[in-house]
Structure formats: structure tokens, C-alpha cells
């Protein structure tokens, strides 16, 4: 059986002239690949999905017992905190599975964004081989920070505002830096220290926009406020399959412009404006 070759029908004059055009070109001509990336992300997030399901059922049952007067408030709070701790530990373990899917997906989206030849399965497996080590560390850090934030919000602290400090630090400072790390992982062959050094620089050079991206991806946590599990599950699945690939390619393209300005122009001139041809 002959291997299907990637199609490259682009002349230089056919290429987009800016990254906004790249974005809409990908939505128009390669949206099927983006949906496939979303399906992959869903498949590798099934352990998280199952944990989410069990958490909803268990906490719902606990809440019902509290409302019925079966358990005291102090017992309810203690049981909730214990379960949240176990749940968050399992989330950390599940992040290593999710890292497999994300490692391959970011390679595919890089190829799409750069208008490069794409062999979907090969690029996916290559992405896992090249990116998994760094991506697993990045997602481990994110899930660990999620655990700290989650436990803090359920801790018996008198001053409610203090409960949200770890979450706010994570969303407004640490998550944007890690998001830059993830993009760099898909482009460069760097150490984690080099990635973090660059990402801190890029973060401080582009605080408003990268914080907006961080807030957008963090909005998914609001699913915890929805009591109907069917609706909650449907939104979760639609987000991963349809919205996440669009979100990530938007972030990748924006990050690429920032990287061009502060990193690539000096150190990697061969990938400046990769995938676009500026009009004279």
C-alpha cells in the first residue's frame, strides 16, 4: 500500500501575507485537521473526563446529604476536602496521559500554521517523540498549581479573599508563561531553563494579550458551576473537539509574532514570518 503524500500546492504568491490571513486560511482549508486534533485531545482526556464525572456524582451526593441533614457541615467540609485532595492527585497522574495527545497535536498545528507538508499520523507520532518530555513537565506544573488552588479554595480559611490568591497568580502570571513554553517546545530544541527564561521575557513584553488568552482557557473551570452533568459534559466535549484547536492555533500564531520580534529576528532569522509572505 502506497503512503499518501502530503499535498503542497502553494506558490509563494498564494501564501497568506500576515498571520490573520493564516488563521482564516486554516479555518477555511484545513479545518478538518483541526477537528481531528480536537478529537485526539478528547481521547487523551478521557481519564480526566471520567474523574470529572465521578467528582460531580460524589460531591452531588455529599451536598444532598448536607441538605437532608444527614451529615453536619463540619463533616461535609472535611469529606469534601479529602475527596478534592484525592481527585486532584489523580488529575496530576492523568496529565501525563493528556501530555501524549498534546505533544502530537502541537506538532500538527505548527505544520498547519507554517503551511508545511503534513503527514498527519507521522507528524503526530514525531510530535510525541520530540515534545513529550517538556510537555509532560509543563502539564505537571499546571495540574500541580491547579491542585494547590483547588485545595486552597476548599480550605477552612476565615478570609475568603485569601482562598483565591493561588488561582489568581496561576491564571495571570504562571499559566501565560507555561503557554509560551508550550509553543517554544514545538518550535525549538531548548532546555527547560532556556524556555522559561524566554517565556518570562515574552510575558512581560506582552502582558495584556497573553493574560487574555490565559483567562479564556481558564474559563473552562466555570463548568464546575453547572449542576446538570449532561450539559456540563456536552460543553466539555464541544470545547475540546471544536474550540480548543481554534484557541491553540490562535495562540500559536500570536506567539509566533512575539517570538519573531524578540527572539527569532536575532537568533533564528530563517523562521521569521514562517508560512507567510509579506507584501511589498
PEPESUL-V189387 format. One record per residue. N is the residue number from 0. RES is the residue in one small letter. SS is DSSP state (~ for helix, > for strand, _ for the rest). OMEGA is omega in degrees with one decimal (NA if undefined). NEAR is the number of other C-alpha atoms within 10 Angstrom. Layout:
# PEPESUL-V189387
n: <N & N>
res: <RES & RES>
ss: <SS & SS>
omega: <OMEGA & OMEGA>
near: <NEAR & NEAR>
This chain:
# PEPESUL-V189387
n: <0 & 1 & 2 & 3 & 4 & 5 & 6 & 7 & 8 & 9 & 10 & 11 & 12 & 13 & 14 & 15 & 16 & 17 & 18 & 19 & 20 & 21 & 22 & 23 & 24 & 25 & 26 & 27 & 28 & 29 & 30 & 31 & 32 & 33 & 34 & 35 & 36 & 37 & 38 & 39 & 40 & 41 & 42 & 43 & 44 & 45 & 46 & 47 & 48 & 49 & 50 & 51 & 52 & 53 & 54 & 55 & 56 & 57 & 58 & 59 & 60 & 61 & 62 & 63 & 64 & 65 & 66 & 67 & 68 & 69 & 70 & 71 & 72 & 73 & 74 & 75 & 76 & 77 & 78 & 79 & 80 & 81 & 82 & 83 & 84 & 85 & 86 & 87 & 88 & 89 & 90 & 91 & 92 & 93 & 94 & 95 & 96 & 97 & 98 & 99 & 100 & 101 & 102 & 103 & 104 & 105 & 106 & 107 & 108 & 109 & 110 & 111 & 112 & 113 & 114 & 115 & 116 & 117 & 118 & 119 & 120 & 121 & 122 & 123 & 124 & 125 & 126 & 127 & 128 & 129 & 130 & 131 & 132 & 133 & 134 & 135 & 136 & 137 & 138 & 139 & 140 & 141 & 142 & 143 & 144 & 145 & 146 & 147 & 148 & 149 & 150 & 151 & 152 & 153 & 154 & 155 & 156 & 157 & 158 & 159 & 160 & 161 & 162 & 163 & 164 & 165 & 166 & 167 & 168 & 169 & 170 & 171 & 172 & 173 & 174 & 175 & 176 & 177 & 178 & 179 & 180 & 181 & 182 & 183 & 184 & 185 & 186 & 187 & 188 & 189 & 190 & 191 & 192 & 193 & 194 & 195 & 196 & 197 & 198 & 199 & 200 & 201 & 202 & 203 & 204 & 205 & 206 & 207 & 208 & 209 & 210 & 211 & 212 & 213 & 214 & 215 & 216 & 217 & 218 & 219 & 220 & 221 & 222 & 223 & 224 & 225 & 226 & 227 & 228 & 229 & 230 & 231 & 232 & 233 & 234 & 235 & 236 & 237 & 238 & 239 & 240 & 241 & 242 & 243 & 244 & 245 & 246 & 247 & 248 & 249 & 250 & 251 & 252 & 253 & 254 & 255 & 256 & 257 & 258 & 259 & 260 & 261 & 262 & 263 & 264 & 265 & 266 & 267 & 268 & 269 & 270 & 271 & 272 & 273 & 274 & 275 & 276 & 277 & 278 & 279>
res: <x & x & x & x & x & x & x & x & x & x & x & x & x & x & x & x & x & x & x & x & x & x & x & x & x & x & x & x & x & x & x & x & x & x & x & x & x & x & x & x & x & x & x & x & x & x & x & x & x & x & x & x & x & x & x & x & x & x & x & x & x & x & x & x & x & x & x & x & x & x & x & x & x & x & x & x & x & x & x & x & x & x & x & x & x & x & x & x & x & x & x & x & x & x & x & x & x & x & x & x & x & x & x & x & x & x & x & x & x & x & x & x & x & x & x & x & x & x & x & x & x & x & x & x & x & x & x & x & x & x & x & x & x & x & x & x & x & x & x & x & x & x & x & x & x & x & x & x & x & x & x & x & x & x & x & x & x & x & x & x & x & x & x & x & x & x & x & x & x & x & x & x & x & x & x & x & x & x & x & x & x & x & x & x & x & x & x & x & x & x & x & x & x & x & x & x & x & x & x & x & x & x & x & x & x & x & x & x & x & x & x & x & x & x & x & x & x & x & x & x & x & x & x & x & x & x & x & x & x & x & x & x & x & x & x & x & x & x & x & x & x & x & x & x & x & x & x & x & x & x & x & x & x & x & x & x & x & x & x & x & x & x & x & x & x & x & x & x & x & x & x & x & x & x & x & x & x & x & x & x>
ss: <_ & _ & _ & _ & _ & _ & _ & _ & _ & _ & _ & ~ & ~ & ~ & _ & _ & _ & _ & ~ & ~ & ~ & ~ & ~ & ~ & ~ & ~ & ~ & ~ & ~ & _ & ~ & ~ & ~ & ~ & ~ & ~ & ~ & ~ & ~ & ~ & ~ & ~ & ~ & ~ & _ & ~ & ~ & ~ & ~ & ~ & ~ & ~ & ~ & ~ & ~ & ~ & ~ & ~ & ~ & ~ & ~ & ~ & ~ & ~ & ~ & ~ & ~ & ~ & _ & _ & _ & _ & ~ & ~ & ~ & ~ & ~ & ~ & ~ & ~ & ~ & ~ & ~ & ~ & ~ & ~ & ~ & ~ & ~ & ~ & ~ & ~ & ~ & ~ & ~ & ~ & ~ & ~ & ~ & ~ & ~ & ~ & ~ & ~ & ~ & ~ & ~ & ~ & ~ & ~ & ~ & ~ & ~ & _ & _ & _ & _ & _ & _ & ~ & ~ & ~ & ~ & ~ & ~ & ~ & ~ & ~ & ~ & ~ & ~ & ~ & ~ & ~ & ~ & ~ & ~ & ~ & ~ & ~ & ~ & ~ & ~ & ~ & ~ & ~ & ~ & ~ & ~ & ~ & ~ & ~ & ~ & _ & _ & _ & _ & _ & _ & ~ & ~ & ~ & ~ & ~ & ~ & ~ & ~ & ~ & ~ & ~ & ~ & ~ & ~ & ~ & ~ & ~ & ~ & ~ & ~ & ~ & ~ & ~ & ~ & ~ & ~ & ~ & ~ & _ & _ & _ & _ & ~ & ~ & ~ & ~ & ~ & ~ & ~ & ~ & ~ & ~ & ~ & ~ & ~ & ~ & _ & ~ & ~ & ~ & ~ & ~ & ~ & ~ & ~ & ~ & ~ & ~ & ~ & ~ & ~ & ~ & ~ & ~ & ~ & ~ & _ & _ & _ & ~ & ~ & ~ & ~ & ~ & ~ & ~ & ~ & ~ & ~ & ~ & ~ & ~ & ~ & ~ & ~ & ~ & ~ & ~ & ~ & ~ & ~ & ~ & ~ & ~ & ~ & ~ & ~ & ~ & ~ & ~ & ~ & ~ & ~ & ~ & ~ & ~ & ~ & ~ & _ & ~ & ~ & ~ & _ & _ & _ & _ & _ & _ & _ & _ & _>
omega: <-178.1 & 177.6 & -179.8 & -177.7 & 175.3 & -179.1 & 175.6 & -175.1 & -171.9 & 164.2 & -179.8 & -179.6 & -179.9 & -174.8 & 176.1 & -177.1 & 174.9 & -173.2 & 172.7 & 177.7 & 176.4 & -178.1 & -177.0 & 175.3 & 178.4 & 178.3 & -177.0 & -169.9 & -176.8 & -178.1 & 177.3 & 177.0 & 179.8 & 177.1 & 177.0 & 176.7 & 178.2 & 177.8 & 177.1 & 179.4 & 177.8 & -178.2 & -178.4 & 175.9 & -180.0 & 175.8 & 177.0 & 179.8 & 179.0 & 177.9 & 179.0 & 179.8 & -178.8 & 179.0 & -179.0 & -179.2 & -176.0 & -178.9 & 175.5 & 178.3 & 177.5 & -179.8 & 177.7 & 178.3 & 178.5 & -179.8 & -179.8 & -178.5 & -179.7 & 179.2 & 177.9 & 179.8 & 179.9 & 177.6 & 177.6 & -179.7 & -179.7 & -179.8 & 178.1 & -178.8 & 179.2 & -178.5 & 178.2 & 178.7 & 179.4 & 179.9 & -177.4 & 175.3 & 178.5 & 174.4 & 178.1 & 178.9 & -180.0 & -179.8 & 179.0 & 175.2 & 177.9 & -179.5 & 178.6 & -179.4 & -178.0 & 179.9 & 178.8 & -177.1 & -178.3 & 174.1 & -179.9 & -178.8 & 174.0 & -179.6 & 178.9 & -177.0 & -179.4 & -176.6 & 179.7 & 173.4 & -175.3 & 168.5 & -163.0 & -175.8 & -179.9 & 179.7 & 178.1 & -179.4 & 175.8 & 179.2 & 177.8 & -178.3 & -173.9 & -168.1 & -168.2 & -176.8 & -178.7 & -177.8 & 179.8 & 177.6 & 179.5 & -179.5 & 174.6 & 179.6 & 179.3 & -178.0 & 176.5 & 177.5 & 174.9 & 179.0 & 179.4 & 180.0 & -178.2 & -179.7 & 179.3 & -179.6 & 178.5 & -179.2 & 179.5 & 180.0 & -176.9 & -177.8 & -173.4 & -177.6 & -179.4 & -178.1 & -173.3 & -177.5 & 178.6 & -179.8 & -179.5 & 177.7 & -179.7 & -174.8 & -171.3 & -179.0 & -170.3 & -178.9 & 176.8 & 178.8 & -179.7 & 177.1 & 173.1 & 177.4 & -177.6 & 177.6 & 179.7 & 178.2 & -177.5 & -175.2 & -170.6 & 171.3 & -174.5 & 170.3 & 177.7 & 179.2 & 178.9 & 177.9 & -178.6 & 178.6 & 177.7 & -175.9 & 176.9 & 177.1 & -177.7 & 179.0 & -178.0 & 176.5 & -173.7 & -174.4 & -172.8 & -174.6 & -176.8 & 174.6 & 176.6 & 177.4 & -179.9 & 178.8 & -179.3 & -178.9 & -179.3 & 179.6 & 179.4 & 178.9 & 178.7 & 175.3 & 179.0 & -178.9 & -179.9 & -177.0 & -178.8 & -174.8 & -179.6 & 178.7 & 179.7 & -178.8 & -179.6 & 178.9 & 179.5 & -179.0 & 179.9 & 178.4 & -176.5 & -172.9 & -173.1 & -171.3 & -176.2 & 178.9 & 178.4 & 177.0 & -174.3 & 179.5 & 174.8 & 179.9 & -179.6 & -178.4 & 177.2 & 179.9 & 179.6 & 178.8 & 177.6 & 177.6 & 177.0 & -174.5 & -170.9 & -176.6 & -169.7 & -178.8 & -177.1 & -170.7 & -177.0 & -175.6 & -178.1 & 178.7 & 173.6 & -177.9 & 179.8 & 178.1 & 178.8 & 175.7 & -179.3 & 178.3 & -178.3 & NA>
near: <3 & 4 & 6 & 7 & 9 & 11 & 10 & 10 & 8 & 10 & 7 & 11 & 11 & 10 & 17 & 19 & 17 & 17 & 22 & 12 & 13 & 22 & 19 & 14 & 17 & 19 & 15 & 10 & 9 & 13 & 17 & 12 & 19 & 24 & 18 & 16 & 27 & 24 & 19 & 20 & 23 & 22 & 17 & 19 & 22 & 15 & 18 & 20 & 18 & 11 & 17 & 17 & 15 & 13 & 16 & 18 & 13 & 13 & 16 & 13 & 12 & 19 & 17 & 13 & 15 & 16 & 12 & 9 & 10 & 12 & 14 & 12 & 14 & 10 & 12 & 17 & 16 & 15 & 14 & 18 & 19 & 13 & 15 & 18 & 17 & 11 & 17 & 20 & 14 & 16 & 22 & 20 & 14 & 21 & 24 & 20 & 18 & 23 & 25 & 24 & 25 & 26 & 26 & 27 & 28 & 27 & 25 & 27 & 25 & 21 & 18 & 22 & 23 & 18 & 19 & 16 & 14 & 20 & 15 & 18 & 11 & 12 & 20 & 23 & 18 & 16 & 23 & 21 & 13 & 16 & 25 & 20 & 16 & 21 & 27 & 19 & 16 & 22 & 22 & 19 & 17 & 20 & 21 & 17 & 21 & 19 & 23 & 16 & 20 & 19 & 19 & 19 & 19 & 16 & 15 & 14 & 11 & 8 & 7 & 12 & 9 & 12 & 19 & 14 & 13 & 18 & 21 & 14 & 13 & 21 & 22 & 18 & 18 & 19 & 24 & 25 & 25 & 24 & 23 & 24 & 23 & 22 & 23 & 24 & 25 & 23 & 15 & 11 & 12 & 12 & 11 & 16 & 9 & 12 & 21 & 17 & 13 & 18 & 22 & 17 & 13 & 21 & 21 & 12 & 13 & 13 & 13 & 11 & 14 & 24 & 19 & 14 & 19 & 21 & 16 & 12 & 17 & 14 & 9 & 12 & 8 & 9 & 15 & 13 & 8 & 12 & 11 & 11 & 15 & 11 & 11 & 18 & 16 & 10 & 13 & 16 & 19 & 14 & 18 & 21 & 20 & 17 & 16 & 19 & 24 & 22 & 15 & 19 & 21 & 19 & 18 & 24 & 21 & 16 & 19 & 23 & 17 & 17 & 21 & 18 & 13 & 14 & 17 & 17 & 14 & 10 & 11 & 12 & 12 & 9 & 15 & 18 & 18 & 17 & 20 & 20 & 15 & 10 & 8 & 4>
